[in-house]
Structures are given as structure tokens and as C-alpha cells.
Amino acid sequence: MRVLVEGSGGSAGWPEPGCRCASCLRQEADGNIRKELTIVVDGRVRLGGGDAGGADAGGADAGGGDGYRVDAIAGGWELTAADGGRLLYPAGPGAVPVPPEDAAPYDVAFLDVLGDPAQLGWLRARGLITADTITVVAFADHRVPSERELQRRCGFWRVRLMGDGDAVSPDRSAGKDLKGLTGTRRVLVLGGARSGKSERAELRLAGEPDVTYVATGPEAPGDPDWAARVAAHQARRPAWWRTAETTDLAGLLATARGALLIDGIGTWLAAVLDDCGGWDDRGSARDELAGRIAELMGAWRQTSAHVVAVSDETGLGVVPATPAGRLFRDELGRLNQALAAESEEAELVVAGRVLPLGAW
């Protein structure tokens, strides 16, 4: 099966004609033009091009022809080529294809990961997208700030960003270098309050099939604001993610084999300070705190899991007015430095924008 990508953009392309948004203007200034998504399989079957997933070319139709079959499924289409190759295609921007329960893995999958990146993790969890599947971004458009940011997301989602005129062939593709995490095991995401750091961390792991969300925050039954924050985080997370409410980060890092999203390091530190009685800065409490941090760092260095940890960047605010506040700021700042030094990637989120922090 050979798939020609005639167009790779959204339903009106990218940049969208007449649109003055920052993404479209940036795309135009950079000379990146993506026409409306259309693909042609083996020169026989065309999908897209205004048909919202319709099929035409070479006499083929939704019922098949000349050894090709195109079947409508919820949210999209399944195509089976004459050589037995299988392809998944969304019905349109925002659509999430839902293959039947007895579906076999796909050789090629086009997905609107800008509309719902978590569908990628869900299909991987079902075994329908495997390490041998070539997964391609469908409907690349101004829902992402720039081509560069889309390329960055494709890297941690392990998907392909094809250009207009590119071709995909599972037999000859070099795309299988996207099997692994390309050397990244630990990621630290820093940011201030309401910076978008948690959303960024969740986005990073949206394509993973096995994720445990590690909630380190305490229960606060009398605090409606805290309850609202927790509810908002829960609503964003994919339904198949597991949740672990614990401060035993060292234990989880030592035993986990999938992906961990730790949210966050600041609430973990506050809980440990409570456990150690460390707020009054006694010598014995400092020793116990140092031991807990050393235990965490040892597990962080040796973990076999793919970990994304969220932490607060405390150094940008005013000097805390209380000794306890200054103690927390200083300890968290030092812990952030230690984690960043032992991470393959670190990034700072400011007003929803991501600033990669280069390695030393």
C-alpha cells in the first residue's frame, strides 16, 4: 500500500484564506502552505478533499472495488487495500474514529491529534496502533500556534507530520524510528500558578497507552476552591488513565513501567515537610527532609518509567513574608534544580507558551 498525501492541512488549509490569526500569519510568513487534507491510496482510492471522508477514484466506492474496500465506522473510515494493508482515516476535523471491537491493527493511521490527542493513546492501548503503524497528523491547521510547535508535539507523540506531495509506504518507511521515546525518560515541566504547566504535561503523555496520574496533593474537604481545581484536573484526563494518590514517589518510580505524570513536586514537598515536622527548621527535621529528597532523587535517576513531573517555579514571585514560606521556596528551588539536572528535558511554561530549557 502506498499513500500519497495530496494535501495535509485543515478543511480550509493552513494558512486559512482570509484568516488573520497569529498562527495563519506566522505560517504564511514562513512560506509553509498546506492544502486541504486529501490522500490517494495506490492511485485508486481518494479520501478527503471536501468529501468529509468520501471515497472516489479508480472506480472504488464505499463498498469497495478492484480489491479495495472502504467501510464507514463511527467517526471515520477503514480502508483495506488490495495487498491487505489497513488504513484508518477520520471523517473530518475534530472527528475521532472508533474502530469496531474486532478490528485488527492498522498499517497507516491518519488522526486529528490537534482535535483530540488522547485518541492516540486510546488506540495504542487497544493494540490498534502498534510500533509498526505509521501514524500521521490529519488536518494540520491553526489550532496549533506554529509549525515548529506541531513538530515538537509530533516528537513526543511519536507521529509523522507529512507535507503536501509526500508519500507513505509501510514497506519502505523509515518511520519505525518513532517506536521509542528517542532517549527521553524524565521530563520536568515548570511554571507559575495558572501558567498552563499541568495542561502541557498532560499533552505530552496524551499518546501513551499506559499512564498513571500521580496526585500528590492533600485532601481538603473544607476548601471548595481546592475541590474545584481537583475536579478540573480530573475532567481533562483521559478516562483510561489510572490515578494514584500518594507521596511515595520513590516507590512508584522504582516499580512503574509505563508512564507517570506527577502533579506535582511542590505539593509533594509540602506534604513531606508536614511529615518531617520541618516547618520549624529543626536540625533533626532537616536531616529527615534531606533523606526523603535523596531517596526521591535516587529513584528519579534510576527509574525505568517514562516520567513527566510538574513543579512550581517559585523564584519569580515576591519574597515570602513568613519563615515557613521562605523555607518552602528555598527547598523547592533547590529540588527543581536537582530534578532538572537529572532530566533529559525540562521546559518552562509562561502564559501557556513553552520555553524549552537547554541542557548544560
The 8 nearest C-alpha neighbors of each residue, nearest first, counted from 0:
[[1, 84, 168, 41, 80, 2, 82, 40],
 [0, 2, 168, 41, 167, 40, 3, 166],
 [3, 1, 40, 167, 166, 39, 41, 168],
 [4, 2, 166, 39, 38, 5, 165, 40],
 [3, 5, 38, 164, 165, 6, 163, 166],
 [4, 6, 164, 163, 37, 38, 3, 7],
 [7, 5, 36, 34, 163, 37, 35, 4],
 [6, 8, 36, 163, 33, 34, 35, 162],
 [9, 7, 139, 12, 138, 35, 33, 36],
 [8, 10, 138, 12, 140, 11, 35, 139],
 [9, 11, 35, 12, 36, 8, 138, 92],
 [12, 10, 9, 15, 35, 13, 16, 8],
 [11, 13, 34, 8, 35, 9, 15, 33],
 [14, 12, 15, 140, 33, 8, 32, 9],
 [13, 15, 23, 12, 26, 27, 16, 32],
 [14, 16, 13, 12, 18, 11, 17, 23],
 [17, 15, 18, 14, 11, 12, 13, 23],
 [16, 18, 15, 19, 14, 23, 20, 24],
 [19, 17, 15, 16, 20, 23, 14, 24],
 [20, 18, 24, 17, 23, 21, 22, 15],
 [19, 21, 23, 22, 18, 24, 141, 25],
 [20, 22, 24, 23, 25, 19, 144, 141],
 [23, 21, 144, 25, 141, 20, 24, 145],
 [22, 24, 14, 26, 25, 20, 21, 141],
 [25, 23, 27, 21, 26, 22, 28, 19],
 [24, 26, 28, 22, 23, 27, 21, 29],
 [27, 25, 23, 29, 31, 24, 28, 14],
 [26, 28, 24, 30, 29, 25, 31, 23],
 [27, 29, 25, 30, 26, 24, 31, 23],
 [30, 28, 26, 27, 31, 25, 24, 32],
 [31, 29, 27, 28, 32, 26, 25, 14],
 [32, 30, 26, 29, 27, 33, 28, 14],
 [31, 33, 13, 30, 14, 34, 27, 26],
 [32, 34, 8, 13, 12, 7, 6, 163],
 [33, 35, 12, 6, 8, 7, 36, 32],
 [34, 36, 12, 8, 6, 10, 9, 11],
 [37, 35, 7, 6, 8, 138, 47, 9],
 [38, 36, 47, 48, 6, 5, 46, 4],
 [39, 37, 4, 46, 3, 5, 45, 2],
 [38, 40, 45, 3, 44, 2, 42, 46],
 [39, 41, 2, 44, 42, 1, 43, 3],
 [42, 40, 1, 43, 0, 2, 39, 44],
 [43, 41, 40, 39, 44, 57, 56, 45],
 [42, 44, 57, 56, 41, 40, 39, 45],
 [45, 43, 56, 40, 39, 55, 59, 54],
 [46, 44, 39, 55, 54, 38, 56, 40],
 [47, 45, 54, 52, 38, 53, 37, 39],
 [48, 46, 37, 52, 50, 49, 51, 53],
 [47, 49, 37, 50, 36, 35, 46, 51],
 [48, 50, 51, 47, 10, 52, 35, 53],
 [49, 51, 53, 47, 52, 48, 46, 54],
 [52, 50, 91, 90, 49, 47, 53, 48],
 [51, 53, 47, 90, 50, 46, 54, 91],
 [54, 52, 50, 46, 51, 47, 55, 61],
 [55, 53, 46, 45, 60, 61, 44, 52],
 [54, 56, 45, 44, 60, 59, 53, 58],
 [57, 55, 44, 43, 58, 45, 59, 54],
 [56, 58, 43, 59, 44, 55, 42, 65],
 [57, 59, 56, 64, 60, 55, 43, 65],
 [60, 58, 64, 63, 57, 55, 56, 44],
 [59, 61, 63, 62, 54, 55, 58, 64],
 [62, 60, 69, 63, 70, 54, 68, 59],
 [61, 63, 60, 68, 69, 70, 64, 59],
 [68, 64, 62, 67, 60, 59, 61, 69],
 [63, 65, 59, 67, 66, 68, 58, 60],
 [66, 64, 67, 59, 63, 81, 58, 57],
 [65, 67, 81, 64, 80, 68, 63, 82],
 [68, 66, 80, 63, 64, 81, 65, 79],
 [63, 67, 69, 79, 78, 62, 70, 64],
 [70, 68, 78, 61, 77, 63, 62, 79],
 [71, 69, 77, 76, 61, 72, 78, 68],
 [70, 72, 76, 75, 77, 69, 73, 61],
 [73, 71, 75, 76, 74, 70, 98, 97],
 [72, 74, 97, 75, 96, 71, 98, 76],
 [75, 73, 96, 95, 94, 90, 97, 89],
 [76, 74, 90, 89, 96, 72, 88, 73],
 [75, 77, 71, 88, 72, 70, 87, 89],
 [76, 78, 87, 70, 69, 86, 88, 71],
 [79, 77, 69, 86, 68, 85, 80, 70],
 [78, 80, 85, 68, 84, 67, 83, 86],
 [81, 79, 67, 84, 83, 82, 78, 85],
 [80, 82, 66, 67, 83, 79, 84, 65],
 [83, 81, 80, 84, 0, 79, 66, 67],
 [84, 82, 80, 81, 79, 85, 0, 67],
 [85, 83, 80, 82, 79, 0, 106, 86],
 [84, 86, 79, 105, 106, 78, 83, 80],
 [87, 85, 107, 78, 108, 105, 77, 106],
 [86, 88, 108, 77, 76, 109, 107, 78],
 [87, 89, 109, 76, 75, 108, 77, 110],
 [90, 88, 75, 91, 96, 94, 74, 110],
 [89, 91, 75, 52, 51, 74, 94, 88],
 [90, 92, 51, 94, 89, 93, 52, 75],
 [93, 91, 94, 138, 111, 9, 10, 114],
 [92, 94, 114, 91, 111, 95, 115, 113],
 [93, 95, 74, 91, 92, 90, 89, 96],
 [94, 96, 74, 89, 97, 93, 118, 75],
 [97, 95, 74, 75, 89, 73, 98, 94],
 [96, 98, 73, 74, 95, 99, 72, 75],
 [99, 97, 102, 96, 72, 100, 73, 77],
 [100, 98, 102, 101, 97, 72, 73, 103],
 [99, 101, 102, 98, 103, 97, 125, 127],
 [102, 100, 99, 103, 98, 104, 127, 125],
 [101, 103, 99, 100, 98, 104, 127, 105],
 [102, 104, 127, 105, 101, 126, 85, 100],
 [105, 103, 127, 128, 126, 102, 106, 129],
 [106, 104, 85, 107, 86, 127, 128, 132],
 [105, 107, 132, 85, 86, 84, 133, 169],
 [108, 106, 133, 86, 132, 105, 134, 87],
 [109, 107, 87, 134, 86, 135, 110, 88],
 [108, 110, 135, 88, 137, 136, 134, 87],
 [111, 109, 137, 112, 136, 89, 108, 135],
 [112, 110, 137, 113, 114, 138, 136, 93],
 [111, 113, 116, 115, 114, 110, 136, 137],
 [114, 112, 111, 115, 116, 142, 143, 139],
 [113, 115, 93, 112, 111, 116, 92, 94],
 [116, 114, 112, 117, 113, 118, 111, 93],
 [115, 117, 112, 118, 205, 119, 113, 206],
 [118, 116, 205, 119, 120, 115, 206, 121],
 [119, 117, 121, 116, 120, 115, 122, 95],
 [118, 120, 206, 117, 122, 121, 116, 123],
 [119, 121, 206, 208, 207, 123, 117, 118],
 [120, 122, 118, 124, 123, 119, 208, 117],
 [123, 121, 125, 119, 124, 127, 120, 128],
 [124, 122, 128, 126, 120, 208, 125, 121],
 [123, 125, 208, 121, 122, 126, 120, 209],
 [126, 124, 122, 123, 127, 121, 128, 208],
 [127, 125, 123, 124, 128, 129, 122, 104],
 [128, 126, 104, 122, 125, 123, 105, 129],
 [129, 127, 123, 126, 132, 122, 104, 105],
 [128, 130, 132, 131, 126, 127, 123, 104],
 [129, 131, 178, 132, 175, 128, 177, 133],
 [132, 130, 129, 175, 133, 106, 178, 128],
 [133, 131, 106, 129, 107, 128, 130, 134],
 [134, 132, 107, 106, 108, 174, 131, 135],
 [133, 135, 108, 158, 107, 159, 132, 109],
 [134, 136, 159, 109, 158, 160, 108, 137],
 [137, 135, 160, 110, 109, 111, 159, 112],
 [136, 138, 111, 110, 109, 139, 135, 7],
 [139, 137, 9, 8, 36, 140, 111, 7],
 [140, 138, 8, 9, 137, 7, 136, 13],
 [139, 141, 13, 9, 142, 8, 138, 143],
 [140, 142, 143, 22, 23, 144, 13, 14],
 [141, 143, 140, 144, 113, 139, 22, 114],
 [142, 144, 141, 145, 149, 140, 22, 148],
 [145, 143, 22, 141, 148, 142, 146, 21],
 [146, 144, 148, 147, 22, 143, 149, 26],
 [145, 147, 149, 148, 150, 26, 144, 143],
 [146, 148, 150, 145, 149, 151, 144, 152],
 [147, 149, 151, 145, 150, 146, 152, 144],
 [150, 148, 146, 152, 151, 147, 153, 145],
 [149, 151, 153, 147, 148, 152, 146, 154],
 [150, 152, 148, 154, 149, 153, 147, 155],
 [153, 151, 149, 154, 150, 155, 156, 148],
 [154, 152, 150, 156, 158, 151, 157, 155],
 [153, 155, 157, 151, 152, 156, 150, 158],
 [154, 156, 157, 152, 153, 203, 151, 180],
 [155, 157, 153, 206, 154, 158, 152, 203],
 [158, 156, 154, 177, 155, 153, 159, 178],
 [159, 157, 153, 134, 156, 135, 160, 154],
 [158, 160, 135, 134, 161, 136, 153, 157],
 [161, 159, 136, 135, 162, 158, 153, 150],
 [162, 160, 159, 165, 7, 163, 135, 136],
 [161, 163, 165, 7, 164, 160, 33, 4],
 [162, 164, 6, 5, 7, 165, 4, 33],
 [163, 165, 5, 4, 162, 3, 166, 6],
 [166, 164, 4, 162, 163, 3, 161, 167],
 [165, 167, 3, 2, 4, 164, 168, 1],
 [168, 166, 2, 1, 3, 169, 172, 165],
 [167, 169, 1, 170, 171, 172, 0, 2],
 [170, 168, 172, 171, 106, 167, 133, 0],
 [169, 171, 168, 172, 0, 1, 167, 173],
 [172, 170, 168, 169, 173, 167, 174, 1],
 [171, 173, 169, 174, 168, 170, 167, 175],
 [174, 172, 175, 176, 171, 169, 177, 170],
 [175, 173, 176, 172, 177, 133, 159, 178],
 [174, 176, 177, 173, 178, 131, 130, 172],
 [175, 177, 174, 178, 173, 179, 181, 157],
 [178, 176, 175, 157, 179, 174, 158, 181],
 [179, 177, 130, 176, 175, 157, 180, 131],
 [178, 180, 181, 177, 176, 157, 182, 130],
 [179, 181, 183, 182, 184, 178, 155, 177],
 [182, 180, 179, 183, 177, 178, 176, 154],
 [183, 181, 180, 184, 343, 179, 185, 344],
 [184, 182, 180, 343, 181, 185, 344, 186],
 [183, 185, 305, 306, 182, 343, 186, 304],
 [186, 184, 342, 306, 343, 183, 307, 305],
 [187, 185, 307, 344, 345, 342, 306, 343],
 [186, 188, 345, 308, 307, 309, 339, 189],
 [189, 187, 309, 346, 345, 347, 308, 310],
 [190, 188, 347, 310, 311, 312, 309, 346],
 [191, 189, 348, 312, 311, 347, 196, 194],
 [190, 192, 194, 312, 311, 193, 313, 189],
 [191, 193, 194, 190, 311, 195, 196, 312],
 [194, 192, 195, 191, 196, 350, 190, 351],
 [193, 195, 350, 349, 191, 192, 351, 196],
 [196, 194, 351, 198, 193, 197, 199, 348],
 [195, 197, 199, 198, 190, 348, 194, 200],
 [198, 196, 200, 199, 195, 201, 309, 262],
 [199, 197, 201, 195, 200, 196, 202, 235],
 [198, 200, 202, 196, 197, 201, 195, 203],
 [199, 201, 197, 203, 202, 198, 196, 307],
 [200, 202, 198, 203, 204, 199, 205, 197],
 [203, 201, 199, 205, 200, 204, 198, 116],
 [202, 204, 200, 201, 205, 155, 199, 156],
 [205, 203, 207, 201, 206, 202, 200, 156],
 [206, 204, 117, 202, 207, 116, 203, 120],
 [207, 205, 120, 119, 156, 204, 117, 116],
 [206, 208, 120, 204, 205, 209, 210, 258],
 [207, 209, 124, 120, 123, 121, 210, 206],
 [210, 208, 257, 207, 258, 124, 211, 240],
 [211, 209, 258, 240, 259, 257, 241, 212],
 [212, 210, 241, 259, 242, 240, 213, 258],
 [211, 213, 242, 260, 259, 241, 243, 214],
 [212, 214, 261, 243, 260, 244, 242, 211],
 [213, 215, 244, 262, 216, 243, 212, 245],
 [214, 216, 267, 246, 245, 266, 244, 263],
 [217, 215, 266, 214, 218, 267, 263, 244],
 [218, 216, 219, 215, 270, 266, 214, 244],
 [217, 219, 220, 216, 226, 225, 222, 221],
 [218, 220, 222, 221, 217, 225, 226, 223],
 [221, 219, 222, 218, 226, 223, 225, 217],
 [222, 220, 219, 223, 226, 225, 218, 224],
 [221, 223, 219, 225, 224, 220, 226, 227],
 [224, 222, 226, 225, 227, 221, 220, 219],
 [223, 225, 227, 226, 222, 228, 229, 221],
 [224, 226, 228, 227, 223, 222, 229, 219],
 [227, 225, 223, 229, 224, 228, 230, 222],
 [228, 226, 230, 224, 225, 229, 223, 231],
 [229, 227, 225, 231, 226, 230, 224, 232],
 [228, 230, 226, 232, 227, 231, 233, 225],
 [229, 231, 233, 227, 232, 228, 234, 226],
 [232, 230, 228, 234, 229, 233, 227, 235],
 [231, 233, 229, 235, 230, 234, 228, 236],
 [232, 234, 230, 236, 231, 235, 229, 237],
 [233, 235, 231, 232, 236, 230, 237, 229],
 [236, 234, 232, 233, 231, 237, 198, 201],
 [235, 237, 233, 234, 238, 232, 240, 201],
 [238, 236, 239, 240, 117, 235, 234, 205],
 [237, 239, 240, 236, 241, 234, 233, 235],
 [240, 238, 237, 241, 121, 210, 209, 236],
 [241, 239, 210, 238, 237, 211, 242, 212],
 [240, 242, 211, 212, 210, 239, 243, 238],
 [243, 241, 212, 211, 213, 244, 240, 214],
 [242, 244, 213, 245, 214, 212, 211, 241],
 [245, 243, 214, 213, 215, 242, 246, 216],
 [246, 244, 247, 215, 243, 214, 213, 248],
 [245, 247, 215, 248, 267, 244, 270, 271],
 [248, 246, 250, 245, 249, 251, 295, 215],
 [247, 249, 251, 250, 246, 252, 295, 245],
 [248, 250, 295, 252, 298, 247, 251, 253],
 [249, 251, 253, 248, 247, 252, 254, 298],
 [252, 250, 248, 254, 253, 249, 255, 247],
 [253, 251, 249, 302, 250, 254, 255, 298],
 [252, 254, 250, 251, 302, 298, 249, 255],
 [253, 255, 251, 252, 250, 256, 302, 303],
 [256, 254, 251, 304, 252, 257, 253, 303],
 [255, 257, 304, 303, 254, 258, 305, 302],
 [258, 256, 209, 304, 255, 210, 305, 259],
 [257, 259, 305, 210, 304, 306, 209, 211],
 [260, 258, 306, 211, 210, 212, 261, 305],
 [259, 261, 212, 307, 308, 213, 306, 211],
 [262, 260, 308, 213, 263, 309, 259, 307],
 [263, 261, 309, 214, 213, 308, 260, 215],
 [262, 264, 309, 261, 310, 265, 266, 215],
 [263, 265, 310, 267, 266, 268, 309, 262],
 [266, 264, 268, 267, 263, 310, 311, 269],
 [265, 267, 269, 216, 268, 264, 263, 215],
 [268, 266, 264, 270, 215, 265, 269, 246],
 [267, 269, 271, 265, 270, 266, 272, 264],
 [268, 270, 266, 272, 267, 271, 265, 273],
 [269, 271, 273, 267, 268, 272, 266, 274],
 [272, 270, 274, 268, 273, 269, 275, 267],
 [271, 273, 277, 269, 275, 270, 274, 276],
 [274, 272, 270, 276, 271, 275, 269, 277],
 [275, 273, 271, 272, 276, 270, 277, 269],
 [276, 274, 277, 272, 284, 273, 271, 287],
 [275, 277, 273, 274, 278, 272, 284, 279],
 [278, 276, 272, 284, 275, 280, 279, 285],
 [277, 279, 280, 323, 276, 272, 273, 326],
 [278, 280, 277, 281, 276, 323, 284, 322],
 [279, 281, 277, 278, 285, 282, 284, 326],
 [282, 280, 284, 283, 279, 285, 277, 278],
 [281, 283, 285, 284, 286, 280, 287, 277],
 [284, 282, 286, 285, 281, 287, 280, 277],
 [283, 285, 277, 287, 281, 286, 275, 282],
 [286, 284, 288, 282, 283, 287, 289, 281],
 [285, 287, 289, 283, 284, 288, 290, 282],
 [286, 288, 290, 284, 289, 285, 275, 283],
 [289, 287, 285, 291, 290, 286, 284, 292],
 [288, 290, 286, 292, 287, 291, 293, 285],
 [289, 291, 293, 287, 288, 292, 294, 286],
 [292, 290, 294, 288, 293, 289, 295, 287],
 [291, 293, 295, 289, 294, 290, 296, 288],
 [294, 292, 290, 296, 295, 291, 289, 297],
 [293, 295, 291, 297, 292, 296, 290, 249],
 [296, 294, 249, 292, 298, 293, 297, 299],
 [295, 297, 299, 293, 298, 294, 292, 300],
 [298, 296, 294, 300, 299, 295, 293, 301],
 [297, 299, 249, 301, 295, 296, 300, 252],
 [300, 298, 296, 297, 302, 301, 295, 252],
 [301, 299, 297, 298, 302, 296, 341, 342],
 [302, 300, 298, 299, 297, 303, 253, 252],
 [303, 301, 252, 304, 299, 253, 298, 300],
 [302, 304, 256, 301, 305, 255, 253, 252],
 [305, 303, 256, 257, 302, 255, 258, 306],
 [304, 306, 258, 184, 185, 259, 257, 303],
 [307, 305, 259, 185, 258, 304, 260, 184],
 [306, 308, 186, 260, 187, 185, 259, 261],
 [309, 307, 261, 187, 260, 188, 262, 186],
 [310, 308, 188, 263, 262, 189, 261, 187],
 [309, 311, 264, 189, 263, 265, 188, 312],
 [312, 310, 190, 191, 189, 313, 265, 309],
 [311, 313, 190, 191, 189, 314, 310, 315],
 [312, 314, 315, 311, 328, 316, 332, 191],
 [313, 315, 316, 312, 332, 328, 317, 318],
 [314, 316, 313, 312, 317, 191, 318, 190],
 [317, 315, 314, 313, 318, 319, 191, 312],
 [316, 318, 319, 315, 314, 320, 313, 325],
 [317, 319, 320, 316, 325, 324, 314, 328],
 [320, 318, 324, 325, 321, 317, 322, 328],
 [319, 321, 318, 324, 322, 325, 317, 323],
 [322, 320, 324, 323, 319, 325, 326, 318],
 [323, 321, 325, 324, 326, 320, 319, 278],
 [324, 322, 326, 321, 325, 278, 327, 279],
 [325, 323, 321, 319, 327, 322, 326, 328],
 [324, 326, 328, 322, 319, 327, 323, 329],
 [327, 325, 323, 329, 324, 328, 322, 330],
 [328, 326, 324, 330, 325, 329, 331, 323],
 [329, 327, 325, 331, 326, 330, 313, 332],
 [328, 330, 332, 326, 327, 331, 325, 333],
 [331, 329, 333, 327, 332, 328, 326, 334],
 [332, 330, 334, 328, 333, 329, 327, 335],
 [331, 333, 329, 335, 330, 334, 328, 336],
 [332, 334, 336, 330, 331, 335, 329, 337],
 [333, 335, 331, 337, 336, 332, 330, 338],
 [336, 334, 332, 338, 337, 333, 331, 339],
 [337, 335, 333, 339, 334, 338, 340, 332],
 [336, 338, 334, 340, 335, 339, 333, 341],
 [339, 337, 335, 341, 340, 336, 334, 342],
 [340, 338, 342, 336, 341, 337, 335, 345],
 [339, 341, 337, 338, 342, 336, 358, 343],
 [340, 342, 338, 339, 300, 337, 343, 299],
 [343, 341, 185, 339, 344, 186, 340, 338],
 [342, 344, 183, 185, 186, 184, 341, 345],
 [345, 343, 186, 342, 187, 185, 346, 183],
 [346, 344, 187, 356, 186, 188, 339, 355],
 [345, 347, 355, 356, 188, 354, 189, 187],
 [346, 348, 189, 354, 190, 353, 188, 355],
 [347, 349, 353, 190, 352, 196, 351, 194],
 [348, 350, 352, 194, 351, 190, 353, 347],
 [351, 349, 194, 352, 348, 195, 193, 353],
 [352, 350, 195, 349, 194, 348, 353, 196],
 [353, 351, 349, 348, 350, 354, 195, 347],
 [352, 354, 348, 347, 355, 349, 346, 351],
 [353, 355, 347, 346, 348, 356, 352, 349],
 [356, 354, 346, 357, 353, 345, 347, 344],
 [357, 355, 346, 345, 354, 358, 347, 344],
 [358, 356, 355, 359, 345, 344, 346, 354],
 [359, 357, 356, 344, 343, 340, 345, 339],
 [358, 357, 340, 356, 339, 343, 341, 344]]
